[in-house]
Amino acid sequence: MKVSFRTLTFSLFAFLFAVVLTVPLLARAAEPPTIHVKLWDKPNGDMIVTLSSHEVKAGHVEFAVHNASHSLTHEFMITHWRKSIKSLPYDKKGAQVEENRLKMLEGVEDMPPGTKTTVMLDLRPGKYVV
């Protein structure tokens, strides 16, 4: 069976057109969800973390982190945590979680005021503490 050049050109054009349309759609479908994180502080000095969502499907997750503080350096840290939040190793004197006692702690440390960054993490199913 012979194929004319005109048909071949049309078929090749149709194939390339389909690939050009399909690849961006596949790439978009494969993009991980983005959780927006705002780090800020109250006038009394309390540090606050605000998340755009409190649930996300397990797998790759992008966190878009913004330190909205005008004067304080913040960090965004996350860890898989099955226990009660009250059971976190906490240093009352230093008013902070004892990070060196946590396994698999991930995130972004020492963000100067006003900075923004993104971090991609692969989250297993379960509960996390931020």
C-alpha positions as CSV (number, residue, x, y, z in Angstrom):
1,M,0.0,0.0,0.0
2,K,1.3,3.4,-1.0
3,V,1.0,6.5,1.0
4,S,1.1,9.8,-0.8
5,F,3.4,12.6,0.4
6,R,0.3,14.8,1.0
7,T,-1.3,12.2,3.3
8,L,2.0,11.5,5.1
9,T,2.5,15.2,5.7
10,F,-1.0,15.6,7.0
11,S,-0.7,12.5,9.2
12,L,2.7,13.8,10.6
13,F,1.3,17.2,11.1
14,A,-1.8,15.8,12.9
15,F,0.5,13.6,15.1
16,L,2.8,16.5,16.0
17,F,-0.2,18.7,16.7
18,A,-1.7,16.1,19.0
19,V,1.7,15.7,20.8
20,V,2.0,19.5,21.2
21,L,-1.5,19.7,22.7
22,T,-1.1,16.5,24.9
23,V,2.3,17.1,26.5
24,P,1.3,20.4,28.3
25,L,-1.9,18.7,29.4
26,L,0.0,15.7,30.8
27,A,2.6,18.0,32.4
28,R,-0.2,20.1,34.0
29,A,-2.0,16.9,35.3
30,A,1.3,15.7,36.8
31,E,2.0,18.9,38.7
32,P,1.9,18.5,42.5
33,P,-0.6,20.5,44.6
34,T,0.7,23.7,46.1
35,I,0.1,24.7,49.7
36,H,0.7,28.4,50.4
37,V,2.4,29.0,53.8
38,K,2.4,32.4,55.5
39,L,4.8,32.9,58.4
40,W,4.0,35.9,60.5
41,D,4.0,37.3,64.0
42,K,1.5,39.0,66.3
43,P,2.3,42.3,68.0
44,N,2.8,40.4,71.2
45,G,5.7,38.4,69.6
46,D,3.7,35.1,69.0
47,M,4.9,33.4,65.8
48,I,2.0,32.2,63.6
49,V,1.9,29.7,60.6
50,T,-1.1,29.9,58.2
51,L,-1.6,27.2,55.6
52,S,-3.9,27.5,52.6
53,S,-5.1,24.0,53.2
54,H,-4.9,21.6,56.1
55,E,-5.2,18.4,54.0
56,V,-3.4,17.2,50.9
57,K,-3.1,14.0,49.0
58,A,0.0,12.0,49.8
59,G,2.9,12.3,47.4
60,H,4.8,15.2,46.0
61,V,3.6,18.5,47.5
62,E,4.9,22.0,46.8
63,F,5.0,24.5,49.7
64,A,5.1,28.1,48.7
65,V,6.5,29.8,51.8
66,H,6.3,33.5,52.6
67,N,7.9,35.0,55.7
68,A,5.5,38.0,56.0
69,S,7.1,39.2,59.2
70,H,8.6,42.7,59.1
71,S,11.3,42.0,61.7
72,L,11.7,38.3,62.6
73,T,13.5,35.4,60.9
74,H,11.2,32.4,60.6
75,E,11.4,28.8,59.5
76,F,8.9,26.4,58.0
77,M,9.5,22.8,59.3
78,I,7.2,19.8,58.9
79,T,7.4,16.2,60.2
80,H,5.3,13.1,60.2
81,W,3.7,12.9,63.7
82,R,1.2,10.2,64.8
83,K,1.0,11.2,68.5
84,S,-0.8,14.0,70.3
85,I,0.6,17.5,69.6
86,K,1.1,17.8,73.3
87,S,3.7,15.0,73.1
88,L,6.1,16.9,70.9
89,P,9.5,17.4,72.6
90,Y,9.1,21.0,73.7
91,D,11.6,23.3,75.5
92,K,9.4,25.6,77.7
93,K,12.4,27.7,78.6
94,G,13.3,28.4,75.0
95,A,9.6,28.3,73.9
96,Q,10.3,26.0,71.0
97,V,10.1,22.5,69.8
98,E,13.4,20.5,70.3
99,E,14.0,19.9,66.6
100,N,17.1,17.7,67.2
101,R,14.7,15.1,68.8
102,L,12.5,14.8,65.8
103,K,13.1,12.3,62.9
104,M,12.6,13.3,59.3
105,L,12.2,17.0,60.0
106,E,12.1,18.8,56.6
107,G,11.5,22.3,55.4
108,V,13.2,25.7,55.2
109,E,15.3,27.3,57.9
110,D,16.3,30.9,58.7
111,M,14.1,32.9,56.3
112,P,14.7,36.6,56.7
113,P,11.7,38.9,56.9
114,G,9.9,39.4,53.6
115,T,11.5,36.5,51.8
116,K,9.6,33.9,49.7
117,T,10.7,30.4,48.6
118,T,9.2,27.1,47.5
119,V,10.1,23.6,48.8
120,M,9.0,20.3,47.2
121,L,8.4,17.5,49.7
122,D,7.3,13.9,49.2
123,L,4.7,13.2,52.0
124,R,3.7,9.7,53.0
125,P,0.1,9.1,54.1
126,G,-0.6,10.2,57.6
127,K,-0.7,13.2,59.9
128,Y,2.0,15.9,60.0
129,V,2.8,18.7,62.3
130,V,4.1,22.1,61.0
